[in-house]
């Protein structure tokens, strides 16, 4: 409930004001007439003139005083919050809101400021105009309007994946008279190079203010990505160079799953950092996008397209593999493919084992093996070449039906001259390539004419005969060159056109569909980014991009950033083209204010304190009026009231916050995590435990009071049942103080939950020792560890489980090999895993999950919550469920000889 600059957080308490009439009636009630009792001696006073003053009600001044006291208490219980007024209430307001991609990371703070300004204008009956820096829906057309209408417009704004159009906005503002207005610019903190025009217009207003986000919240922008010997390197840029910042870059595959993560560490004064990914070729080529974790902005996403990566190509060995290599067919294919692909040569069994993206098969190596057929039907791409063997006998792995024999052009007995290539059709991946005039075909395998052959033809000779055909087979595709792979039948292998044609075939292995569409050469939006960097359906306003214009096209409302398609080809239009074009925005002559300065002041304590003083004053007035207070007592009470008043109105900061927290932690249960110093990891740890706290409150009788961030150097550890520690590979050794406190904590019965969060890395490189865990554990008294047994208490502490998933589900869980827990009620002092549990538990304040999980098993997130509940129960209650194994014996001792309970292993969710 908002009244001007005053907000009531508990407005229902204001219903207490309805009790004031009842208080009025109670205080006005006349006491009952006393009973008459005859006392004979009073007869002597019968003649005395008596003037009685019998009050029949409470005095009006006292009544008003007590009603005021009751109203004050009701208002104080409504928890009133006073906000500072930031705008001139006498002037109309012009609110300028940046809603480009850089606003996404700070959008909640921007909207809080905007809503406060609009609500204040509503309470003051001011007129207000809202101008968005990207105005797709022409929201600014009406100019000034009553502030009550502005809130609806404000709620329709969202961050968009484009740069703000500040020059266009400046032109729109010139059409509005802002000379008498108070202008407020809620900026995204980024200078895109065209800010002067807007600043100049805003300076013409009567008063100006610009809000700037903290430089530490400035976006991280994606740059170039290049291949390395062991993987690839991604370059990132930042606008702020004064702070130490560390992030994590995640590499995602086509289905939105994380393939790998790499640290990103900026030097104190540097604006560029690199993320090094060590990945084998088959995984490297699956990467489709890179994201900075913890930053929800389209500018912090790099989309990769068909030009990225070097697919693994298999060359099927034939009978000529070891004879005259420079004249071999594979010599020419290798030379053409080597600039754009990694090549692996071997027999069919060897190729199937490494699962290349494409298999090239020459005429001499041809085979109809069932393994090759399965490879194609499961989604593989087979590129084969014609030759004498195919001319003599056809087979089943062909895109079109062939005629027997070959066609000889330009030979001694031939009737026709060699033919050149015709222009490539629009339904061909070669469309756009220029057919070289000096490339001729002397001999070819002819396709049987049919409508199917025409539809499956990618290239023709000048006489119209098919020279390259292709067709889908199952989930895969077969491509046939109707000439040999070497120069025996044509000059194609000796030309630059050969390299370009094979280069265009390579991306087809990553295409999600086996069909080829005709889009007349334009690029059509397939999936596009929103302002938060999430891929989705393109907006209806998205237009196609001509092939010749794509390289010079920037992201805009007409051409949103995302992945564009031209048939089977795919090209990325990223939000940021050159990160060096962006700088931090300064005030530029306007009054600059950081977001978050509008700190509310709670009046609840002040009003309750004042009500307490008035209540004490009411008691004193009653005592004074009755004459029951002597002078010394009056002085003592006055001193007491003065001391109480000072205590009530003294600033709350005089109490040490840490002391209050420790008192709360001692009185109620709190979950805790150990801070790492990395903002993205620590924020995910907090969100994870907040999500677990929510589930514990919802599912069990455990009611955690909150989540604490633990600094091992300064904070006590005694109050927490377990400490969640997201241990990193670059973890530093523990200090003597931290090691001593952790050892004492474990000895007293506490549990440390180490989460290395690197199960994705273990899938690639095996169970290598974790360097961070190795460094930290050297100083700790950690007992011998072993995998968790299937009958362990953890599997039945609350839920019956046999899996312990987080973001990943494949990691093993390790704890003390001695299930007696070193005499700590069976609770292990150490639990170690790698499944990134906090990511699966994490929720925001509205109960929405925050992180994408791998979904290695069905209902993975639900099992992650169950594991978290069991972990908390185990840490709190120990082995109280372990005695279930003795239930059978206990029942038999009670006389039920047939009673038997079996500890049956629980069935794991199937992958």
C-alpha positions, 0 to 999 in steps of 0.5 A: 500500500503506497501513500505518496512517499510512504509505503506500508509493508503490512497494510492489514494492520491498519484495520486496527484503526477500526478499533478506535470507535470501540476504545472511544465507547469503552472510555466513555462508559460511566461506572455503575452507581455505588450501593448505598450503605447507611452509616449512622454517624453521618447523620450529623453531616446532613445539614452540610451544604454538599456540592458533588462533582461526579465525573460521568465520563473520561475527560475529553483531552485524555480521551483524545490522547488515548485514541491518538496512542491507539492509532499510533500503535496501529500505524506502527504495526503496519510497518510504514516505509518512507522513501526519499523523494527524488523528483521535483513534485511541482514539475511534470516528469520525463522518464527515459528508460534504456531497454537494450541488451545491456539493461537485462543484468540490472533490470530489476533495480531499474524497474524498482526505481521506475516504479517508485518514481511513477507511484510518487507521481501518481500520489502527487497527481503529476503528469508523466511521459515515459520514453523507451530507448527502443520503442518497437510499439510506438509507446512514446507517441502520446507524450505526457499523460496522467501518471496513473496511466504510466504504470501500465506502460512501464509494465509492458517494457522488457529488455530487448536484444538490440542497442538503444536507439538514442539518436532516434529517441533524441529526435522524438524528445524534440517534439515534446516540450521538456523545458519545464520538466524534470527528466530522469534517465534510467541508463544501462551504463553503456556508451554505444558511441551516440550519446551526445545528442540525447544528453544535449536534449535532456539538458534543456529540461528544468532539472535532470538526473541520470542513474548509472549501475555499478561498474561491477555490474557492467556486461561481459562481451563476447569476442573472437573464438579460435581453435587451439591445439587441445580445444579452443580459446574464447576471448571476452571483454569488459567495460570496467577495468578497476575491479577484480572480476572472475567468471565462468564461461559455459559451452553449450551443445545444440540441445542446450546441455553444458558440454564444458566450463572454463574459468574467466579471470580478468587482470586488475587493469585489463579489459580482455581475458581468455577462457581456455577450453580443453576438448577433444575434436568430437566434443569441440565441434558440438559446441553451439553457443558460449555464455558467461554464467551468472549474467543474463544478457544477450551481449554475454552470449556468443552463438556459433554457426557452420563456420565454427569448428573443424568437423572430424571427417573419416576417409574410408581406406581403399585398395590404393591406400598405400600405392603412389600416395600423390596419385591416390584419390585420397590425396586430392580429398585430403588437400581439399578438406585439410583447411576446414576439417580434422581427417581420420583415415582407417577401415570401416570398423575404425571409422565407426569406432570414432564416429566421424561427422562425415565419411568419404568413400571413394569408388575403390573403397566402396562397401555395402556393409550393414555397419555403414548403412546403420551409420547413415540411417542413424544420422551420418553423412556419407559422401561417395565418388563414382568410378569404374566399379560403380559403372559396372555395378550399382548398389543400395547406398545411392541417392538416385537410380543410375544407368549402367556404364559410364558416359565418355566426353571428349575421348578419342571415340567420344561424339561429345566435347567435355562439359563444364558446370552449369550455375548451381540451383537455389535448392543446392548448398552450392548456390552462390558459388560461381561455376568455374569456366575452366573446370570440365568433365570428361567422364561421368556416371549417368543418373536415370531421368525422373522427377525424383532425380531432378529434385535430388540434383545439387549440380548439373553440367551445361547439358543438364545432366546431373553431376552431384546428387543427394538424398536423405536416408533414414536420419542421415544423408548420402551425397554422390559425385558422379565423377572420381575423387581424383582427376581421372574423370574431371578437372574438378579435384584440381580446382579451387571450386572443389575446396569450396564445394567440400567446405559447404558440404561439411556443415550438413553433418550438423544440420538438424533436418535432412531436407533441403528447402528453397529460400531463394538465397535469403537468410531466414531467422530460425531461433533468436535471442531475447534480451536475457540471452535466451533462444526462442521463436523469432518475433513476427517482425523479423525480416529475411537478410540477403546473402550479400548483406549478411556480413554487414547486418547488425542486430535490430528489431528487423533483424534480431540476433540469433541463428539464421538459415539458408536451406541447410546452411546456418549462420549466426547474427550475434548481438555484439559484433566488436566489443571494442566499440563499447565504453562505460557511460558517464554522467555527461553533464547530468547529475549522476546517481547510482541505482539503490541509493533510494534506501527506504527508512522504516518508521515502525520502530520510531512510531512504536518507541513514541507510542511507548513513551506516550503509554508511560506518560499516560500512566504517569498522568494517572498517578499524578492525578490520583496523588499516589506519586511522591516527589522522589518517586517522580524524579526516578520515573522521569529518569527511567522514561528518559533512559527508555526514550533514548534506548528506543530512539537510539540508532539500530546500528549501535548493535553489532550485526554479527552478534545478532546473527549469532544469536539468531543462529543459536536459536534457530536452524540455518543452512550455511555455505562457505564463500569462495570469493567468486560472485557467480559461484557464491550467488548460486550457492546461496540460491541453492540453499534457499531453494533447499530451505524452501523444499524443507519447509514445504515437505518436512517439519524442518523449518530453517530460518535462513541461509548464511554465507560463512567466512572461514577466517571470521565466522563461527561454525558451531551453529550449522549442521553441515557446511556446503562447500563448492570447491574450485580447482584453483582453491587456495590452501587453508590458513592455520585458523581456518584449518583449526576451526574446520577440524574442530567443527568436524570433531564436534559432529559437523559435516562438510559437504564438498561439491567439486561441480566438475562431473562434466569434466570427469566425463571427458578426462576421467576421475583425475584428482581434483587439484582444489580438493587436494590442496584443501584436504591437506590441512584437514583431518579427513578419514578414509572415504568410500562410495556410499553403500546401498543400505546407508542411512542416507538412502532412507533418512527421509526419502528412499533414494539410490541416486544423488543428482544435481546439475549432473547425475553421474557423479559418485558420492563419497563419505566415511568408509566407517559407517559408525561416523567415528562415534559421531552418531553415525554421521560422516564428517565429510561428504564429497560429490561432483554433481553441482547440487546447488545448481539443481536446488537453486530458486529465486524469490518467486520459487522459479528454478535458476539453472539448467540441468542435464536431465541424465535421468528422469525427474532429475531435479525432483531427485536432487531435492529429495537428496537435499532433504535426506542430506539435511535429515542425516546431518540433523538426526544421524543414524536414527533410521539405521536400526530399521534393519533390526525390526524383524528381530524385534518383532520376533522377540515380541512373539510374531515369529513370521515377521520379516522385513527385507532391506531391498535395494531401491530401483534407480531411475533409468537413464 
